[in-house]
Amino acid sequence: MFMAGILASVTIGQTVLKYSESFPLVWFGITITKTLNSVLIIVPGLISLIIIYLVWFRKSKVKIE
């Protein structure tokens, strides 16, 4: 669940960056364009949702006795 929170915060941060109109942005020699930023919004968001689904909503098949 900790990773889901980290990935959700990355998604929020990239979304804020998207609306700040500061593109292209060079960060440690990597040019971040609007397209790359869109990927950086979608991928961590989806991974976060998958982790949340697997931890909270999927029924465990292991019985603890």
C-alpha positions as CSV (number, residue, x, y, z in Angstrom):
1,M,0.0,0.0,0.0
2,F,2.9,2.3,0.6
3,M,3.9,2.1,-3.0
4,A,0.4,2.9,-4.1
5,G,0.6,6.1,-2.1
6,I,3.9,7.1,-3.6
7,L,2.7,6.4,-7.1
8,A,-0.5,8.4,-6.4
9,S,1.5,11.4,-5.2
10,V,3.7,11.1,-8.4
11,T,0.4,11.2,-10.5
12,I,-0.8,14.3,-8.6
13,G,2.5,16.0,-9.0
14,Q,2.7,15.4,-12.7
15,T,-0.9,16.6,-13.1
16,V,-0.1,19.8,-11.4
17,L,3.0,20.2,-13.6
18,K,0.8,19.6,-16.7
19,Y,-1.3,22.6,-15.9
20,S,1.6,24.9,-15.0
21,E,2.5,25.5,-18.6
22,S,6.3,25.0,-18.1
23,F,7.1,22.7,-21.0
24,P,9.5,21.6,-22.3
25,L,11.3,21.1,-19.0
26,V,14.9,19.8,-18.8
27,W,15.5,17.8,-15.7
28,F,19.0,16.1,-15.2
29,G,19.5,16.2,-19.0
30,I,16.1,14.6,-19.8
31,T,13.7,16.8,-21.7
32,I,10.2,16.3,-20.4
33,T,7.6,17.2,-23.1
34,K,3.8,17.3,-22.8
35,T,3.6,13.8,-24.2
36,L,6.1,12.3,-21.8
37,N,4.4,14.0,-18.9
38,S,1.1,12.5,-20.0
39,V,2.7,9.1,-19.9
40,L,4.1,10.0,-16.4
41,I,0.5,10.7,-15.3
42,I,-1.2,7.6,-16.7
43,V,1.3,4.8,-15.9
44,P,1.9,5.5,-12.2
45,G,-1.9,6.2,-11.8
46,L,-2.8,2.8,-13.3
47,I,-0.1,1.0,-11.3
48,S,-1.4,2.6,-8.1
49,L,-5.0,1.5,-9.0
50,I,-3.8,-2.0,-9.7
51,I,-2.0,-2.2,-6.3
52,I,-5.1,-0.9,-4.5
53,Y,-7.3,-3.4,-6.2
54,L,-5.0,-6.3,-5.4
55,V,-4.6,-5.3,-1.7
56,W,-8.1,-4.1,-0.8
57,F,-10.7,-5.5,-3.2
58,R,-9.4,-8.9,-4.4
59,K,-10.5,-11.7,-2.1
60,S,-7.7,-13.6,-0.6
61,K,-7.6,-17.3,-1.4
62,V,-5.3,-18.0,1.6
63,K,-7.1,-19.0,4.7
64,I,-5.5,-18.0,8.0
65,E,-6.3,-20.4,10.8
